[in-house]
Amino acid sequence: MAAFLLGAVLLIVQPQIVPSRPAINSNAETSSQSVQRELLKKTSQKNDFKENIHSNGSCQQLPQTIIIGVRKGGTRALLEMLSLHPDIAAAESEVHFFDWEDHYRNGLQWYVNQMPFSYPHQITVEKTPAYFTSPKVPERVYNMNQSMRLLLILRDPSERVLSDYTQVFYNHMQKHKPYPSIEQFLIKNGELNLDYKAINRSLYYIHMQNWLKYFPLDHIHIVDGDKLIKDPFPEIEKVERFLKLSPQINASNFYFNKTKGFYCLRDSGRERCLHESKGRAHPQVDAWLLEKLQEYFHEPNRKFFKLVGRTFDWH
């Protein structure tokens, strides 16, 4: 009898087994987890956030696919090209739900409200290129939907750095504000300035490691941004297959605009090109500095190729 009572007591005080989940860097509860609890408490404690329904049968729903980056990798071009498919409903603007705290605290209902109206057969897509390089985003996306299919578009890291600078430079020019030359950002005390944010954004393997803690590689399709510029159709075909879409986009949907210097879209006889802010010429950079930048990315690129089991035609 005593042995029975002792066994019962031990059974009661035995700690409960907690289901395993992706490993994170801290054993203590992170602020991200805290915010996530509040998010779920506010909007989906009973999974009852509303999918706003239109009278025509369409509704706003959480995205099944997210274009997570990378900044200046060609995310807008990818979204516009993907929108040619009748089974795609794309959010027009960058939502910044998972990386901006003031947006994230609004909860899933707010996120749903930012989505386009779509029909049951359509895939809802949103794109925010800052997601890829934001450390807290992968876990937050995972907590919302573990089966999310992710699109990542990458370019040659050195070219991406130059595009990054070019965008900020023109933003300042439009506001009639002076902006330093790219050399002033790239060089510090005679060496490459590794504190320059544009360089960090091009260290793809570091950011990819963070995403692979939560999502398997077969849930992340990497689009070759350099090939998308030169010959978009084969890259879009691969995206269609990844998203399990019927092949609806054709080579005839693309035509090269000699004036702009890049491919534009043709949809049901209507032609449209990306905004004039796209495809701007990069600043002239001394050959030695460009070579220094390319040499720096050689090892990070090698690590990235090994990580994803794929190589790209980068310097």
N, C-alpha and C positions, 0 to 999 in steps of 0.2 A: 504493500500500500504506500509506504514512504517513497519507494522508488518511483511509483506511478505519479505521486504528487510532485516530486522533484522534476520529472520529465515534463509535466504539464507546465511548471513554472518556467523552465528553460525554453519551452516552445513559445510561451507568451512574450518573453523578453528578447527572443532572437530577432536581430534587425532584419527588416524586409529587404528583399533583393530588388535592387533598382535596375530597370532595363538599361542596357548599354546604349550609348549615343556617341556621336562623333567626338573625338578628343579635342579639347581646347587648351590653350596655353596656361590657364590659371585654374587652380583647384578651388579657389573661392568663387562664390557667385559673382558673375560679371554684371556690370551695369546694363549690358545688352540683354541679359536674361531677365533682369528686373523690369526693364522697359517692355520686354516681350510679354511678361506676365500681366502687366497693366494693359497692354494692347489686347491680349486675349480676353481679359476681364471686361474691357470696355466694349469690344465689338463681336467677339465670337465665343463667349463663354459657353453658349449653347449651339454654336455654329449657326446662328440665326441672323447674321448680317444680311441685308437685303440686296438681292440682285435686281436693280431697278428695271422693271418690265415695261416695254412700250406696247401700245395697242396693236402694232403690226407683228408682234411676236418676238421681236428682238429684245435684248436686255443687256445691261452692263454687268460684267462678271470679272472675277479675278483673271489675270492673264495666265495662259498655259505655257507661254514662251516669253522670255525676256532677252533682249539684246543687252548684254552686260558691259560691253565696251569693245575696243578701247578708245579713249578720247583721241580724236584726229586719226582714227583708223579707217573711217568710212562708214560709220554707223548710220548716218542719215541716208547715204546712198543705198545701203543694204535694206533699210526699212522701206524706202520708196520703191525699190525693185521688188521686194517681197510683197508689197501692197498690190502689185499687178495681179496677184493670185486672188480669185474670187472667194476663196475660203479663208482669207486673212482679213482681220479687222485690227487696224493699228492705231494706237494712241498717237495723236499728232505731236504733242510736246513732250519734253523730257520730264518725267514725273518726280524723280528724286525722292521716292518714298522711303527707301531703305537706308539711304545715306544722310538724309537731313533730319535731325532730331525733331524739329518742329513739325515736320510732315509725318514722321513715324508715330509720334504720340497721338496723332489724330485718329489712328486705328484703321482697321481693314475697311470699314465702311467708307471712310474718306478715300481710300485707295481705289475701291470699286467705283466710286463716283467720278474718278478721273479717267476711267476706261471708256472706249467707244461702245456704242450699242452694236451688238453682234447677234447673229442667228445661231441656233444650236449647232449647226454643222461647221461653224467658223472657229478658227483659233484666234484668240485675242493676244496681241503682242504689244509690249511697251519697250521702249529703249531709253536707257540712261547710261551713257558711257562711263560715268564716274563710279558705277557699281564695281567694276573690275578691280580697281585699285583701292577701294575702301575696305579696311580690314573687318569691319563689323557686318558687312552686307551678306557674305555667304551664309552665315548662321541664321540670319533673319529670313532670308529667302527659304532656306531649308525648313525652318520652323513653320513657314506658311504652307509650303508644298514640297515634299521630299521627292516628288517625281517630276519636278519642273525641268523643262528642256531649255537649255541655255545656248545662246548664240554669241560667239566672241569673234570679232573681226580684228585682225592684226596686220600691221605693215612693218616694213624694215624699220627697226628701232631708231636708227639715225635719221631717217626721213620723217618719222613720227615726231621726233624732237623739233625738227625744223618747222613742221606744220604747226606744232603746238605754239612755238614762238610767233609764227606768222599770224595766227588767229588773234593772239593778245595784242600784237603790234598794230594790226588794223583796227581793233576795237578802240585802242587809244587814239589812233589817227582820226577816226570818225568823230571822236569827242574833242579833237584838237588839243590833245594832251601829248607831251613829249614822251618818248619811250627809248630806253637804252638800246644800243646795238646788240645783236645776238652774241658777239664776242665778249661783251661785258658780263653776260650771264654764263657763258660756257667756260670762261677762263678766270681762275682766281689764284693769285700769287704764282702765275706762270704755269699752273697745272689745271687739268680739267676740274671744273667745279661740280663735285659730286653732290652738293647740297641743292643744286638746281632741280626743282620739282619735275621739270619736263624730262630730265634724265631718269629720275626714279620711276616715272610712269612707264618708261620703256624697258624696265627690268621685269620682263614678263614672267620669268620663272618664279620670282618671289611671290607675285600676286596669284599665279596659277596654283602654287602649293596650297595657298589658303582656301581656294575653291575646292581643291581635290580632297580636303579634309571632310567635306560634306557631300559632294556630288561625284559619282563615278565618271570616268573620262567619257564613257559612251553617252552621257547626258549633256556633254558640252561639245558643240560642233564649232570648230575653228575655221573661219572663213579667211582665205588669203586675200587681204585687202589690196595688195599690189596687183594680183591677177584680176581682181574684180574691176579695177580701173582699166586694165588693158583689154580684157575679154570677159565681160560680166556673165554671159549666159552659162558657161560651164559651172561657175561658182554657185549661181542661183539654182541650177539643177541639183547640186549636192545638198543645198539647203532644203529644197522640196523633199528629197528623199529622207533627210534627217527628221523632218517634221511629219513624215508619212502623208504628205499631200499628193494628190493626183497631179501628174505632169501637165500643167496648164500654161506655164510661162514658156514662150518660144523665142528663138533667136530674132524673129521679126519684131519683137517688143523693144529691141535696142537698136539705136543708130548712132553713128559717130558724128558729133557736131564739130566741124572743123574750126568754127569761130571760137567756141569755148575750149576746145581741145580735149574733150572727154565725151563719154557716151551719155546720151539722153534716152528718154523712154517714149515709147509709142503704145498707147492704150486705146483700143477701139477707134483708131483713126485720129485720136487726139495726141499731140506731141507735147512733152513737157521736159524741162531740164531742172537740175538742182539750182538752188539759189546762187546768185552771183558771188556770194562769199565763198563758195566751194571752188576748188581748183586754182586758188591764187598761187602766183609764183613765189617760191621760197627766196629768202634773202641770199645774196651771194656770200659764200663762206670760203675763206682761204683753204686751199687744198690740204695744207698740213693740219689744220684744225679739224676738218672733216675726217681726215685719215685717223687722227687721234681719237675722235668720237667712235669711229667704226672699230678701231682696235679695242677700245674699252668694252664694247658690246660683244666682242667675239666670245669670251668665256660665258657670260650670262646667256647668250644665244645657244651655245652648246648645251648648257644645262637644261634650257627650255626644250630643245629638240629631244633630249633624252627623256625628259619628264613626260612628254606627250607622244613619244614614239613616232615622230614625224619631223622632216626637215623643211625649211623654207629657203628661198633664194635670196638671202640677206647677205650683206657684206660681212 
